[in-house]
Amino acid sequence: MQKIIFGRSFNFWEEKEKEIFEKSGVHIDKYPSFVAKMSSGLLKSLKKKLIKARRKRINMTVNKEQKIRMYRTMTRIRELENKLEQIYRDGKLNGHLHTSHGEEAIAVGVMEALSEKDIIFSNHRGHGHYLARGTSPKNIMAECYGKVTGTNQGRSGSMYLVDSERGMPVASGIVGGNICVATGSALASLIKQDNIVTLSIFGDGATNIGFFHEALNMAALWNLPIVYICENNQYGEATKREQHQKVKNISDRAIAYAMSGLTIDGTDVIKVYESVKQAVEKARRGGGPTLVECVAYRLRGHSAGDLAVYRPKGEEEEWMKIHDPIKKYKKQLLEQGVLNSQEVEKIEKKIQKEIKEAVRFAVESEAPLAETVGKYVYQED
């Protein structure tokens, strides 16, 4: 029997899946995560069998309505952030603004994979996460303007959005700040046995901090129902990822904690949906945590005031041309006949109108009164 040894990029999540390998003459050690160092056609064949087996257990079908909804949401995220960027640079917004241009497929694919009761902890680059979960663009825009109709009654601005009705507690502006809190949420679900899965969303830079390693160790040790989503957008602020990490794939860090980990194309919304759906349902069944690395590219600077002059010439243009998730997905839908050009144009115009209305709503909303400054600091009855 050929023995599988630790390497990269492929994990075994189910006892039944080990049987598929063993029937093919491959011995699997008794650990929760395994990675194959095989370049032969055998590995490719086995991978296909596993993917087919997983899809039978989880309904992975994406119908026409879902596909159109995902395109609509990705377009809404891009349009809202384009408008926010413009308003910010016109000097009409206070505080910081971090957009997710180029990462829309991650937000949409992830949220599409969840149930209504699941819990998500977002970060400072979170507009897309909230929009994909169903938060109104009016409330997000109003919060960025500091108005009482905002998600936080105008008290936080862009970086600390809240939508508790949709399972999204306050986002964290601290790099990696949500990772331990999300792990605590998963521990609570394990204790209560409420069948809820928690997601923690963070960037590649956050995987270097102590919080990340402490949380993954605890989650693996206690088999917590949590999925860690790393949005690898190639840069930690102004530092290229290869300059702050030696590891080739961030998902390989899961191996140290005997945890499932995988690296996927974060510009492919269907791939994100399918991969996260599998990880979420695995966690819900008691299969433990997963680290999902979604590889994309930040098509803007770290924040709206950052012109990203530190990037090599032509890098951003190349990614925009080849890997823009919205352009890729629109091309795919047109080729599949899911949408035609007239329908695409109608969707885009409708969303442009929606975002203009969100700006009007925010501008016309009232600012918080000075005497209410002490409200909403603590939970109120």
Residue, then its C-alpha position, 0 to 999 in steps of 0.5 A: m500500500q502506498k502511504i499518504i504523507f503530509g504535504r499540501s492542499f488536500n484534506f480528508w473530512e469523512e471516514k467514508e472518504k478514507e475508504i475510497f482511498e483505501k479501496s484504491g490501494v492507498h493507506i490513510d493514517k488515523y489523523p483528521s487531516f491528510v495531504a497527498k504528495m502525489s503528482s500521478g493521475l491516481l490522485k486526480s482520480l481520487k479527488k474527483k471521486l471525493i468531490k462527487a461523494r461530497r456533493k451527494r451528501i450536500n445539496m450543491t446545486v446552484n439554480k438560475e435564481q441563485k446565480i442571478r442573485m449572486y451576480r446582483t449582489m456582487t454588482r451591488i457591492r461594487e457600486l456601493e463601494n465605488k460611490l463611497e470611495q467617490i464621496y470619501r475623496d470629495g471630503k464628505l465622510n469622516g474616519h477611514l474607508h476600506t473597500s473590497h474591490g476584487e473580493e466581492a466573490i468571497a463575500v457573496g459565495v460565503m454568505e450564500a452558503l450559510s443558514e439564516k441562524d449562522i453567525i458571522f464576525s466581519n472585519h474592517r473591510g466588511h461592507g460586502h459581507y453585510l450587503a451579501r447577508g442582506t443588510s440594506p445599503k441605505n443603512i450602511m450608507a447612513e452609518c458611513y455618513g454618521k446618521v441615526t438611521g445607520t447600522n450603529q445609529g451613526r456612532s461607528g462609521s464604516m469599520y464597525l458595522v452591526d446587523s444582529e438581526r442577521g447574525m452579524p455582531v459588531a465587525s472588528g477594526i483591529v486586525g484579526g480582532n474577531i478571530c478569538v471572539a468568533t471562536g468563543s461564539a463557536l464554543a457557546s454553540l457547542i455547549k448549547q448544541d444549537n446547530i449554529v456554525t460561526l464564521s470568522i473573516f479576516g485577511d492574510g496579514a491576520t494569520n501572523i498574529g497570536f490570536f489566529h494561532e491560539a484560536l485555531n489550536m483551541a477550535a481544533l482541540w475542542n472540535l468547534p463548529i467554526v469556519y475560518i475564512c482568510e481573504n488573501n488579497q495579496y497585501g497586508e496594508a502595503t506589504k506584499r504577502e511573500q514579504h511577511q510570510k514564508v508559507k506558500n499557502i496560508s491554508d497549510r497552517a491548518i496542518a499544525y493544528a490537525m485541522s482541515g484546510l484548503t486554498i481556493d480561487g476567491t474570484d470564482v463565486i461558485k467555487v467559493y460557495e461550494s467550498v464554504k458550503q462543504a466546510v459549514e455543513k461539515a462543522r454543523r455535523g460535528g466534523g470540526p473547524t476548517l480554514v478556507e483561504c480564498v485567494a483574490y487581489r485587492l484592486r484598490g489601496h489598503s484604504a481610500g486614501d492609499l494610492a498603492v504606489y508601492r505595487p509593481k507597475g502593471e500588476e493591478e491592471e493585469w489582475m483587473k483584466i484577468h481576475d476581476p470577479i464581477k467581469k469573470y462571473k458576468k462572462q460566465l453567466l452570458e456564456q451559459g445563457v443564464l442572462n443576456s446583455q439586456e438583462v445584465e444592463k437592466i440589473e446594473k441600472k437598477i442597482q445604480k438607482e438603488i445606490k443613488e437612493a441610499v446616498r439621498f437617504a443618508v444625506e437627508s437622515e438626522a445626525p445623532l443628538a449630542e445628549t445621546v452620546g452615552k446611549y448604546v454603549y451597553q445593552e439596553d432593555 
